[in-house]
């Protein structure tokens, strides 16, 4: 588009992230996003970076609608649109991709002379399908949204994570980014990508298997900016936070030396930590660490290029983290192609031996080109408002059976952990509130929305202003 390339010409740009009544964390699962039954809202860092890049160009007239953050249902978004935009970039997510496609189609009908672009990991996975089936959509971004935005505004070029500006949270009503305790929450990268390269990992699928690092002085500026906004909780979105332990140590020492006071969380391979490094991370403000274990099956790990875990080392590190009051969350997957009732049990037993304070069991979804050829991925494989796929690669267990196991193992696990806790009554109450009350509300909400949005009929009526019933957001 010539107006984009000509920096002397103004461009009217709309960045839009839709919302349909269900909380979706757009920054999770390798940018595919996940539906969450808990009502807290996390920042979509890719979307924020894209807006920041656009805002930094004086020839761009930027308009941003983060409907997920504002809880704007489609009819409200429709009312807030202006008369004209040169380019409209819509962020699509796996749990809502069927509705995102319909939204993009309706936007193009309203703005036939605008360039309508669909961005996000799920859009890149189904780009060929979109080109064939919905040619009215002008373009699909096949790279992360912030990199696409940089190339759109400044022209084609190779950029890296350290080229990104400080993410401008003030472009959004960031007061809405809060955790379950009501604390303001921000997200930052210190690195992106993962050199491990597990075949099922959506992060390496979208961001590549090379590591990119943000310089530590830039990371420090990012942190100081978020703190200036009153944000005291920061989630580092690195896929392998401590892949370079010396770098992690240096960052912690910088945070301590600059007397920056905030709590932070990260995701990493736990085996990369040592007691000395943990001490430093805790002193710098770390209060939670997440890590993947995946499965007890060494054969499955080897098949998907995942290094095995050192169980004895994990147990020692987790006990040390708990002694430092650090929350631990372990991730496990079930439903691999050869899984059975019997092969899943050792994974649960491994989880209980490791003993993290929380465990998240998920159904294996083959949504990366390495295990699910790109030509086979269509919107139909993604279950609306869910984090699973319609396609079930497990040969021995049905989707319903796997869904039962996820819920059952989660409840069993947290009940076992509650038994070990000295304040088990409060712990059990927390399980009830977080894993039953909110989940029940969420499932009821999803069923209601699926009925109203069946075959997109209600959605299209909303788009044309013929149905005005308000759907209160959960």
C-alpha positions in Angstrom: 0.0 0.0 0.0 1.7 3.1 -1.2 0.4 5.4 1.6 2.1 3.1 4.1 5.4 3.3 2.4 5.3 7.0 1.9 6.2 8.5 5.3 5.0 11.9 4.2 1.5 10.6 3.8 -0.8 10.1 6.8 -2.3 6.7 7.3 -5.4 6.1 9.4 -4.9 2.8 11.2 -7.2 0.7 13.4 -5.9 -2.1 15.6 -8.7 -4.3 16.8 -8.9 -7.2 19.2 -12.5 -8.5 19.4 -14.3 -9.9 22.4 -17.4 -12.3 22.4 -18.1 -12.6 26.1 -15.3 -15.1 27.1 -12.0 -14.1 28.7 -9.2 -15.1 26.3 -5.5 -14.6 27.2 -4.1 -13.6 23.9 -0.5 -13.8 25.0 -0.5 -17.4 26.0 0.1 -20.7 24.2 2.5 -19.3 21.7 0.1 -16.4 20.7 -2.7 -18.8 20.0 -4.4 -17.7 23.1 -6.3 -19.6 25.8 -9.8 -19.3 27.2 -9.7 -19.0 31.0 -12.5 -19.6 33.4 -11.0 -17.1 35.8 -12.1 -13.5 35.2 -8.7 -11.7 35.5 -7.3 -10.0 32.4 -3.7 -10.3 31.3 -2.0 -8.0 28.8 -1.7 -9.1 25.2 1.9 -8.1 24.8 2.1 -8.6 21.1 -1.0 -6.4 20.6 0.5 -3.7 22.9 3.8 -3.7 21.0 2.0 -3.4 17.7 0.1 -0.4 19.0 3.3 1.1 20.4 5.2 0.8 17.1 2.3 2.4 15.2 2.0 5.2 17.7 5.7 6.1 17.4 5.2 7.0 13.7 4.0 10.6 13.4 2.4 9.9 10.0 0.1 7.3 11.6 -3.3 8.3 12.9 -3.7 5.4 15.3 -7.0 4.0 16.7 -7.0 1.1 19.1 -9.9 -1.0 20.3 -9.0 -3.7 22.8 -12.5 -5.1 23.2 -11.2 -7.9 25.4 -9.8 -5.5 27.9 -12.8 -3.1 27.7 -15.3 -6.0 27.6 -16.9 -4.5 24.5 -19.2 -7.0 22.8 -19.4 -6.9 19.0 -22.3 -4.5 18.8 -20.5 -2.0 21.0 -17.4 -2.2 18.9 -19.5 -1.7 15.8 -20.8 1.6 17.3 -17.3 2.8 18.1 -15.9 2.5 14.6 -15.2 5.6 12.6 -16.1 6.6 9.1 -12.8 5.6 7.4 -9.5 3.7 7.9 -6.7 3.0 5.5 -5.7 -0.2 7.2 -7.5 -2.4 9.8 -5.5 -5.1 11.6 -7.6 -7.6 13.5 -6.0 -9.9 16.1 -7.3 -13.5 15.8 -7.1 -16.1 18.5 -7.6 -19.9 18.4 -10.5 -20.1 20.8 -12.4 -17.5 18.9 -11.0 -17.8 15.3 -14.4 -18.8 13.7 -15.9 -15.6 15.0 -12.8 -13.5 14.3 -13.1 -14.6 10.6 -16.7 -13.6 10.5 -15.9 -10.3 12.1 -13.1 -9.6 9.6 -15.5 -10.4 6.7 -18.1 -8.0 8.1 -15.5 -5.3 8.6 -14.4 -5.6 5.0 -18.0 -5.3 3.9 -18.3 -2.0 5.8 -14.9 -0.7 4.7 -14.5 -2.1 1.1 -11.7 0.4 0.4 -9.7 -0.4 3.5 -6.9 -2.9 3.7 -8.2 -5.6 6.2 -5.5 -7.7 7.7 -5.8 -10.7 10.0 -3.0 -11.2 12.5 -2.0 -13.7 15.2 -0.5 -17.2 15.3 -3.8 -18.9 14.4 -4.2 -16.7 11.4 -0.7 -17.6 10.2 -1.5 -21.4 10.6 -4.7 -21.1 8.4 -3.4 -18.4 6.0 -3.6 -20.6 2.9 -7.2 -21.6 3.8 -8.2 -18.0 4.3 -6.7 -17.0 1.0 -8.7 -19.7 -0.7 -12.0 -19.5 1.2 -12.2 -15.9 2.3 -10.4 -13.9 -0.4 -12.3 -10.7 0.7 -9.7 -10.5 3.6 -6.8 -8.6 2.0 -3.9 -10.1 3.9 -2.8 -12.5 6.6 0.2 -11.6 8.8 2.4 -14.6 8.9 4.8 -13.2 11.5 4.1 -11.9 15.0 1.8 -8.9 15.0 4.5 -6.4 16.2 6.9 -7.4 13.5 4.2 -7.2 10.9 3.3 -3.7 12.1 6.9 -2.6 11.9 7.2 -3.7 8.3 3.8 -2.2 7.5 4.9 1.2 8.7 8.6 1.3 8.1 9.0 -1.1 5.2 10.3 -4.6 4.9 13.3 -5.3 7.1 14.8 -7.8 9.6 14.0 -6.7 13.1 14.6 -8.3 16.5 13.2 -8.1 19.9 15.7 -5.6 21.0 14.6 -3.2 18.3 11.1 -3.0 19.9 10.3 0.2 21.9 9.2 0.3 25.5 5.7 -1.2 25.3 3.3 1.8 25.8 0.7 0.5 28.2 -0.8 4.0 28.4 -2.4 3.5 25.0 -4.8 1.2 26.8 -6.9 1.5 29.9 -4.2 -0.6 31.6 -5.9 -0.3 35.0 -8.0 -3.3 33.8 -4.9 -5.6 33.7 -5.3 -7.1 37.2 -4.6 -10.5 38.8 -6.9 -12.4 41.0 -5.9 -10.3 44.0 -6.7 -7.1 42.2 -3.1 -6.1 41.7 -2.1 -4.2 38.5 -0.3 -6.5 36.2 2.1 -6.0 33.4 4.0 -8.3 31.0 7.5 -8.0 29.5 9.9 -9.9 27.4 13.6 -10.3 28.2 14.0 -12.9 25.5 11.8 -14.8 23.0 11.9 -18.2 21.3 13.3 -21.4 22.7 16.3 -23.3 21.6 15.0 -26.6 22.9 12.6 -27.0 20.0 10.0 -29.5 21.2 7.9 -30.5 18.2 4.6 -29.8 19.9 5.5 -26.4 21.2 3.5 -23.5 19.6 6.1 -21.0 20.7 8.8 -22.4 18.5 6.2 -22.8 15.7 5.5 -19.1 15.6 8.7 -17.5 17.0 11.2 -19.9 15.6 13.8 -22.1 17.3 16.4 -19.4 17.7 16.6 -17.3 20.8 16.4 -13.5 20.7 17.4 -11.5 23.7 16.5 -8.0 24.7 19.5 -6.1 26.1 19.4 -5.9 29.9 19.5 -2.0 29.9 16.4 -2.1 27.7 14.8 -4.6 30.0 15.5 -2.3 33.0 13.9 0.6 31.2 10.9 -1.5 30.4 10.5 -2.4 34.1 11.0 1.2 35.3 8.3 2.4 32.9 5.8 -0.2 34.2 6.6 0.7 37.7 6.0 4.4 36.9 2.4 3.4 36.0 1.8 1.9 39.4 2.2 -1.7 38.2 3.8 -3.9 40.8 3.2 -7.3 39.3 5.2 -8.3 36.2 5.0 -11.5 34.3 8.1 -12.2 32.2 6.8 -13.9 29.0 10.0 -15.6 28.0 9.5 -19.2 27.1 12.8 -20.1 28.8 13.6 -17.4 31.2 16.8 -18.7 32.7 18.3 -20.4 29.6 21.4 -18.3 30.3 21.7 -18.4 34.1 24.5 -15.8 34.1 22.3 -13.4 32.2 19.5 -14.1 34.7 21.9 -13.4 37.6 23.0 -10.2 36.0 19.4 -9.0 35.5 18.5 -9.8 39.1 21.6 -7.9 40.4 20.6 -4.9 38.3 17.0 -4.9 39.7 18.4 -5.1 43.2 21.1 -2.4 42.6 18.4 0.0 41.2 16.2 -0.8 44.2 13.2 -1.7 42.0 10.5 -3.1 44.2 8.0 -5.4 42.4 6.9 -9.0 42.4 7.5 -11.0 39.2 6.8 -14.4 37.7 8.5 -16.4 35.0 8.4 -19.7 33.0 11.6 -21.7 32.6 13.1 -25.2 32.7 13.5 -25.7 36.4 16.7 -27.7 36.0 18.5 -24.6 34.9 18.2 -23.1 38.4 20.4 -23.5 41.4 19.8 -22.7 45.1 22.2 -19.7 44.8 20.4 -18.4 41.6 17.0 -18.9 43.3 18.1 -16.9 46.3 19.1 -14.0 44.0 15.8 -14.2 42.0 13.8 -14.2 45.2 15.7 -11.2 46.5 15.0 -9.4 43.1 11.2 -10.1 43.6 10.4 -13.5 42.1 7.4 -15.1 43.8 6.2 -17.6 41.2 7.9 -20.0 38.7 6.1 -22.1 36.0 7.7 -25.1 34.3 6.9 -27.9 32.0 7.2 -31.6 32.8 4.7 -32.8 30.2 4.6 -36.6 30.7 6.2 -39.4 32.6 6.8 -41.3 29.3 10.4 -41.1 28.2 9.5 -42.5 24.8 6.9 -39.8 24.2 9.3 -37.1 25.3 12.0 -38.5 22.9 9.4 -38.7 20.0 8.7 -35.0 20.3 12.3 -33.9 20.8 11.7 -33.0 24.4 14.7 -33.5 26.8 13.7 -35.7 29.8 13.3 -34.3 33.3 15.6 -35.1 36.2 13.0 -36.1 38.8 15.3 -36.1 41.8 16.7 -32.6 40.9 13.2 -31.2 40.3 12.0 -32.4 43.7 15.0 -30.8 45.5 14.5 -27.5 43.6 10.8 -27.4 44.3 11.3 -28.0 48.0 13.9 -25.2 48.0 11.6 -22.9 46.2 8.8 -23.6 48.6 11.1 -22.9 51.5 11.6 -19.4 49.9 7.8 -18.9 49.7 7.9 -19.1 45.9 4.7 -20.5 44.2 5.4 -23.4 41.8 3.1 -24.4 38.9 3.9 -27.5 36.8 2.4 -28.2 33.3 1.5 -31.7 32.1 -0.1 -33.0 28.9 -2.3 -36.1 28.4 -3.8 -37.5 25.2 -0.8 -38.2 23.1 -1.5 -40.5 20.2 -0.6 -43.7 22.1 -1.9 -42.7 25.5 -4.2 -45.1 27.4 -5.8 -45.1 30.8 -2.7 -46.9 32.1 0.0 -44.7 30.5 -1.6 -41.5 31.9 -1.5 -42.8 35.4 2.3 -42.6 35.7 2.2 -38.9 34.7 -0.2 -38.2 37.5 2.0 -40.2 39.9 5.0 -38.3 38.8 3.2 -35.0 39.4 2.4 -36.0 43.0 6.0 -37.0 43.6 7.3 -33.7 42.3 4.8 -31.9 44.4 4.5 -28.4 42.9 1.9 -26.3 44.6 -0.3 -26.3 41.5 -0.4 -28.5 38.5 -2.1 -27.8 35.2 -3.2 -30.8 33.1 -3.9 -30.1 29.4 -5.0 -32.2 26.4 -2.3 -32.5 23.8 -3.3 -30.5 20.7 -1.2 -31.0 17.5 -1.4 -27.4 16.4 2.1 -27.0 15.1 3.3 -27.7 11.5 5.8 -30.2 12.9 3.1 -32.6 14.1 0.0 -31.3 12.1 0.9 -30.4 8.5 -0.1 -26.8 7.7 -2.3 -27.9 4.7 -4.6 -29.8 7.2 -5.2 -26.9 9.6 -8.5 -25.1 9.1 -10.7 -23.1 11.4 -12.9 -26.2 11.9 -10.2 -27.9 14.0 -10.4 -25.3 16.7 -13.2 -25.7 19.3 -15.0 -22.4 19.9 -14.2 -20.9 23.3 -12.1 -23.9 24.2 -8.4 -24.8 24.4 -8.7 -28.1 22.7 -9.1 -29.1 19.1 -12.0 -31.0 17.4 -9.4 -33.4 16.0 -8.4 -36.0 18.6 -5.0 -37.6 17.8 -5.4 -40.0 20.8 -6.2 -43.5 19.4 -7.4 -45.1 22.6 -9.3 -42.4 24.5 -12.2 -40.1 23.3 -12.2 -36.4 23.7 -14.9 -36.7 26.4 -12.7 -39.2 28.3 -9.7 -36.9 28.1 -11.8 -33.9 29.3 -12.9 -36.0 32.2 -9.3 -36.9 33.0 -8.2 -33.3 33.0 -10.9 -32.3 35.5 -10.5 -35.4 37.6 -6.7 -35.3 37.8 -6.8 -31.6 38.6 -9.2 -32.2 41.5 -7.3 -35.2 42.7 -4.0 -33.4 42.6 -5.1 -30.3 44.4 -6.9 -32.4 47.0 -3.6 -34.3 47.6 -1.7 -31.1 47.9 -4.3 -29.7 50.3 -3.8 -32.8 52.5 -0.1 -32.0 52.7 -0.7 -28.3 53.6 -1.0 -27.2 57.2 -3.9 -24.9 56.3 -5.7 -27.5 54.3 -9.2 -26.2 55.0 -8.4 -22.8 53.4 -6.6 -24.6 50.6 -9.7 -26.7 49.9 -11.8 -23.6 49.9 -9.6 -22.1 47.3 -9.9 -25.2 45.1 -13.6 -25.0 45.4 -13.7 -21.3 44.4 -11.2 -21.4 41.6 -11.7 -24.9 40.2 -15.5 -25.3 40.6 -17.4 -22.0 41.1 -15.6 -20.0 38.3 -15.4 -23.1 36.1 -19.1 -23.7 36.4 -19.9 -20.1 35.5 -17.5 -20.3 32.6 -19.1 -23.5 31.1 -22.6 -22.2 31.5 -21.5 -19.0 29.8 -19.9 -20.9 26.9 -23.0 -23.0 26.3 -25.1 -19.8 26.3 -22.9 -18.1 23.8 -22.6 -21.1 21.5 -26.4 -21.2 21.2 -26.6 -17.5 20.4 -23.7 -17.5 18.0 -24.6 -20.8 16.3 -23.6 -20.7 12.6 -22.7 -17.0 13.2 -26.4 -16.1 12.7 -26.8 -14.0 15.8 -23.4 -12.5 15.3 -24.3 -11.3 11.8 -27.6 -9.8 13.2 -25.5 -8.0 15.8 -23.2 -6.6 13.1 -26.2 -5.2 11.2 -27.8 -3.8 14.3 -30.9 -6.0 14.1 -30.3 -7.7 17.4 -29.7 -5.4 20.4 -29.9 -7.8 23.3 -27.0 -7.1 25.6 -24.8 -10.1 26.6 -23.2 -9.3 30.0 -19.6 -10.3 29.9 -18.1 -12.8 32.4 
